[in-house]
């Protein structure tokens, strides 16, 4: 937080005539016309800011027209159309450099016209722009401060928190949107203007201006907030690690995963020089995996190649297996491929649910050991879980979809899930407890004419409403049984069905 924030309010940069000119292209411009006889037309172009008389054509109300004098796109409006109805608004962040600080005034700008529809004076025909303050952000090298504009006393007031992007709970979520330049932009976007003035401030090395073409206003503010806390964040951009910066901006990589106290870029990232080319493209899970690998094997050569092989197995599954005191080399050698690793992980997860724990951590015959473990898990399934599953079956009806040939069913008991796994010979029986707790959702896909015969089983993430997996007999491992086209089509339709439900749910939350 900046000391003496009241001092900042005494030096707020003024909005200039140059700023007024800058915002004009983001608003619609008009051609107020009056058609004359003999196919002639008089019109006033708000882009040219003058009358054009006796033009050899006629205009129609609401016609989109490219003015032959200025070349700009305008919308035709009958001269005596009520111009009061043309009011538009747009949101801007105006950047200023002053005393080494970066000021960003967030304003709503209103475009309006004279109410006198009969006044043809060029001055009265021009749109008028009114600037209304909303928020003020002030950045200096090691701190920032936010202010909110108070309508009751027409002044800015410091906000309680700093260094944090506005959230919906603070009433600011409507401010942040795409910053693309559009003719009729309305309320959906905020445009950041004059960020290049940052070169005249203490934030000149932040590289924020280099990111401005790739990020919305929110992304730029996030980066500035990172920079004022950790000035060496600039090393990421200048050192070719823009992707790591993007992960931080998008909150896909936690700030505490970077060693900010280090002045050497590679030490900051925990990366060795020989691996930096590959490290620059890692996602957050790959970064964590890389660090864990070189910690376990500090002498490993070309760790990036080893990471690539492990990543193909699935970084989440590899991480979970590693918690069972397995080395990464053991995981890679025994796991072989992603499908086997997932089966192995399910086996170990189910073993941990049993009183006797893990029988063999790397059984000679993994599939057989996996199926035996499922049978034991089913044996220990308790009455409480069965009751929870029965209750869930009633609440899951909105997630059930049907087609001309297929239907979906929600399990009503743990026994049904066990039977599904036993008949289809896959591992769904080990998901009883997770389904009962609501950690995941298990649903059955059946043929309409054979509703009691298991066909395919689908798992859905209850938080994201994404399909986690969908499998039939033996997870389609047998060469004679592949996933049929009707299931592939059903999966695609069901993904769209879930996306619609998710959108409705999100809209309801925003409305609430």
N, C-alpha and C positions, 0 to 999 in steps of 0.2 A: 504494500500500500504506500502511495506517495505521501510524504509528510506535508502537513499544511495544505490539504486539498482546497481549502477556501482561496488560497493564493491563485490556484489555477483558474478559478472562476473569474478572477479580475482580469484575466488575459485571454479570454476566449476569442479566437480569431473571428472576424466578421465575415459574413457571406457577401461576396462581391458580385459585381455585374458580370464578371467573367464566369462565376459559378452559375449565374442565371442563364447565360448563353449555353453552358455545357449541358444543362438538363433538358433543353428544348428538344433535341433529337429523340428523346425517350418518350415523348408525348405525341399523340396524333395531331396532324396538321390538316387544315381544311381549305376547300375552295367554296366560298359563299357565292353562289351564282344566281343569275337571272337570265333566262332565255329570252331572246329578242326575236323579232320576225325574220323571215328569210334564212332560217338556220343559223342565226348569229347568237352569240352569248357574251355577257359581261360577267366577270367573276373576280373576287378578291382572294388572292392566295396568301394564307397566313405564313407560308414558308418564304415566299418572295417579299411579303409585307407590302404589297401594292396591288392596285387594280389593273386588270387586263381587259380592255374594252374591244368590242366588235370582233371577238374570236370566231373563226369560221366553223363552228361546230356547236352542238347543244349538249348540255350535261343533264344527268338524271340524278335524283335524290339518292344519296348513299352510294353512288358510283365511285369506285376507286380509280383515280386518274393520276397520271404522271404529268406534272406541270411542264409544258414545253419551254418555259422561261427559266426555271431553276432546276428542272430535272428531278425534283423530289416527289415522292408519292404523297398524295393528299386525298381526302375523302370529300366528295361533293355534297354540299348541303344547300338546300334552297335558301335564298337570301333572307326570306322572312321566317325561316324556321326558328323556333324558340331556342336561342343559343344558350339559355340557362341550363338546358338539358344536357349540354355537352361537357359538364364538369367531369374531370378525370383526376386521378391521384397516382403518385408513384413514390417509392421510398428510396432514399439515397444516403450513402455515407460519404460526407465531404471531408477530405483529408487536408490538413494544414500543418506546416512546420513552423514552430515558434520556440525560440530559446532552447533549441536542441530537443524539444519534445514533439511528439506526434499527436496532434489533436484530430479526432474523428467525430464530426457532428452528424448524428443520425437524424434525418429530418423526413417528414412527409411533405411532399410538394403537391399543391393543388393547381390544376389548370382550369381557369374559368373565363367566361366571356361576359360582355356587357348584357344586361337584361333588356336593353332597348333594341328590339329586333328591327326597328325602322331606321336606326341611326347608321348611315353608311360612311361615316367619318372613318378613315383608315385607322386612326388611333383607337377608336372604339371597337373596330372589327378585330383587332389583334387580341390573342389570348393573354390573360394576366396570370402570373405565377405567384403563389403565396407559399412561403416557407414556414413550416410549423415544426419546432424543435421537439424531439422525442427523448434521445439519449446522447450522452457525451462520453467518449472514451479518450483517456489521456495516457500516453505511454512515454516513459523515459527509460534509460538504459537498464535499470534493474527493478523497475516497478511499474505498476499501472493503476489507474483509478477509474471507476465508472460512476457516472452521474445520471440521475433520472430527472426529466423536466417536470416540474409541478405546475399544473394548469391553474391551480387556485392562487398561487402567488407569482406566477410567471417567472420562475427562476429554477436553477439546477440545484439538486441536492445529492450529496454523496450516497452511494448505495452501500449497504453493510458489508458486502463481500467484494473481493477483487480477484483478478486472475482466473475468473470462472466465466465460461460462456453462458449467456442467459438461457434459462430453461422455461418450460411451460408454466411452472409454478410461480415464476416471477412475472408472468404476463408478457413475456418478450418473444415467445416462440414464433409468433406471426412475422417477426422481422426478417427472419433468415430464409432465403430462397435462392433460386438460380439467378445468376447475375448477367445472363445473356441479354443483349440489346434487342428489343423487339419494338415494333411500331405501336402496338397497343398492349402495353405491359400490365396495366392494372395493379392489383394489390399483391400479386403472387411472387414478386421478386424485389431484391434490394441490390442497387448498383453502387459499387465503391468507385469514387472518382478521385483522381489526382494522387493515387498512392505513390507515384514517382517522387513526391516531395519528401519521401522518407530518406532520400539521399542527403537531405539537409538537416537530419536529426541524428540523435545518438543511436538510432536503430538502423543506421545506414548499412550495417553489415549483416542485418537479419536475413537478407535474401527474400523478404516477403514480396517484394515487387516482382521477383522472378517466378513466384508461385501464383501470382494473381491471375494468369491466364488459365490455370488448371483448377482453381478452387473458388467456391462461393465465398461470400463475405464471412460466413461462419468459419470456414476453413482458414482464411487469412487471420482472423482474430485468434483462432486456436494457436496458430503458429507464432503470432506475436506474443501470446501469453506464455508459450514455451520459451521463447527467446529471452524475455525479460527476466525469467527465472534462471535460465541457463544460457548465457551468451555464447557459449561454445557450440550451441546447436547449429551455428552457421557452418561448422566443419562438415556436417552431414551433407549439405547441399554442395559445398565447394569440393568435397572429397569424392563426389560421385555416388553418394548414398541417398539420393532423393527418395528412393523407395522406402527406406527406413523412416525418413521424415514423414512420408505419407502415412505410414502405419501409425506414427505418433499422432498425427493430425486426426486420423480417422478413429482414434482410440482402439486400434487393433493391437497396439503394443503399449504396455504401461510405461510411464516415464521412469519408474524405478528400475526398469530393465537396462537403462543406459547408465554407465559409470560417469556421471557428469563431472566429478571432481578431477578426472583425468584430463590432461591437456593434449595427449596423443590420441588421434582419432581411433586407431585400432584398439588401443587400451580402453577407450570409451565404449567401444562396441563389444569388446571381448573377442576379437577376431584376429587370427594370425594372417600375416602378410600374404602367404602363399594361397590363402583361401578367400581373399577379399573380393575377387571378381565374382565368385559364386554367392558369397555372403550378401552382396549388395542387392540380390534379388530374392532373398529368403523372406518368407512370411514369419509371423511371430512364433508359430509352433516350430518351424525349422530352426529359428534362432535359438530357441530354448534347447532343442535337440542337439544342435551343434555344440553349445556350451557344455552340455552334459557329457557329450562324447569326449571332447578334448580334456575334460576334467577326469573322466574315467581312464582315458588313454592319452596322457600328455605327450607321448612320443609318436603318436600315429602320424603317418605321412599322408598328405593330401586328404584331410578329413572330409573335404567337400564331396569327394567321390563316395566315401563311406556313407555320408549323410544322404546322398541321392538314393542309394540302395535301400536304406532304412525308410526313407520317406515313401517309397513305393509300397511299403508294407502298411502305411497309414501311421502318421506321427502320433495320433492319440492312442491307438492300440499299442504301439511300441512303448510309449511312455507308461501305460498301465502295466504292461508286462515287465518293464524294468523295475517296477516297484516290488516285484516278487523275487528280488535278489538275483535276477537274471542279468548277465552282461549283454551289451549290445551285440557282441559277436555271436553269443548263444542264440539271441533272438533272430538274427539274420540267418544263421545256419539252420536252425530248426524250423523257423517260420516259413521260409522259402518264398511265399507269395501272400498277397493280401487276404485272400479267402481262407487260407490255412491259419494265418495269424488271427483272424476274427474268430475262427472255430476254436483255436487254442485259448484265446482270451475268454470266450464263453465257458469253456471247460474249467478254467481256473476260477472264474467268477462263481460258477456253480459249486465248485469244490469248497469254496470259502463259506458257503451257506450251510454246509454239512457239519455235524458235530465233530467228525473225525478230521475235517480239514482237507488239505490237498494230499491225495494218495501218491501220485507221481507228478512232478512238475513238467517233465517231458516224456510222456508215455510213448512206448514203442508204436502203439496203434492208437493214434489220437482220436479218430472217429469213434471207435468202439468205446474208448474210455469216456469220451464226451457223452455218448448215449447212455452209458451206465450211470453216469453222474446225474443226468436228467431224471432217470427213474428214481434215484435216491431223493432228489430234490422234491419230486412229486410226492414221495412217501411222507416227507416231513411238512408238506403244505398244511397249514393249520386252518382251523375253522374261521378265524377272524378274517383272514385273507379272502376266503371264499365269500364271506358276507360283503366285504368291501367290493369284490369284483361284481357281485350281483347288483349292488347299488350303482356302480359305475355303468353297468350295461344300460340303465335307464337314462343316464345323462349323456351317453355317447350317441344317441339317435341322430342329433343334427350332423354328425360326421359320417353318416352312412349314405352311400351313393349306390344307385343301381343303373344298369343299362338294359338293353333288350334281352341280353342273355345271362348277365351276371348280377349278383346281389352281394351286399356286405352284411355281416352279422357281428354283433359285439358279444364276446364270451360272457356267459352268466355264471361261470364257476371256474375254479382252478383246474378241475377235472377236465373241462372242455379244452382248456389250453394244452394240458398234458396229452390228451387224446389227439389233438391236432398235430402236435410234434411227433407223437409215436407213429401215426398213420403216414404223415408226410416225411418222416425220418429226418427232421431238422430240429434245431435247438430252441424252438419257441417255448418249450416246457420250462426252460430256465428263466423265463421272463415273468413268471407268475407274480413274484413279490414286487418287482418294479411296476408292473401293470396295476397291481392292487394299491400301491402307494401313490399312483398317479404320475410316476416318474417317466413313464412311457405309455403308449396306447397300442394295444394289440387288437387287430380286427381280422375277421375271416372273410375270404372271397370265395363264393360258391356259385355253381351253376344254378340258375333259377329252377331248372327241372330236377336238380339233385341237391337241394338245400342242406341235406344232412351229411353229404360226403365232402370231406376236406379237399380243397383244390389248391388255393394259394393263401398265404398268410402275409399280412402287411403290418409294418410297425411305423407309427407316426410320432413325431416329437410334439408333446402337448403345448410347448411354449411357442415354437416357431411354426407349427402346423406344416412341417416338411416331412416328406416320406423318407424314413431312415433306411428301410430295406423292404423288399417284397420277394418272397421265395416260395417255391413249390416243393415237389418231391426231391429230397436229398439236396436242397439248395441248387438244383439243376447241375449237380456235379457229374451225374452220369451222362455219357455221350448220347444215350438214347432218349434223354429227356431235356429238352431245351425250353426256355421260356417262350410260350406261344405268343403269336402276334396279338391275339385278343387281350392278353394280359398287358403287353407293352402299350397297347392303345388305351386300356383301362387305366394304367398308371398315369399316363399323360393327362387323361381327362380328370382323374382324381386329384392330381397336383393342381390343376386349374380350379377345381371345385374347392379345394382347401384354401387356395389363394383368395378366392372370393369371400370365404368365411373370415379369413384373416383381415381383409380390408374392411369388412363390416364391423368386425370387433375393434379394429384400430380407430375407425370413425366414431364408434360409440364412446371409446375412451376419450377421444379429443373433445367430443360434444359434452361429456360429463365434466 
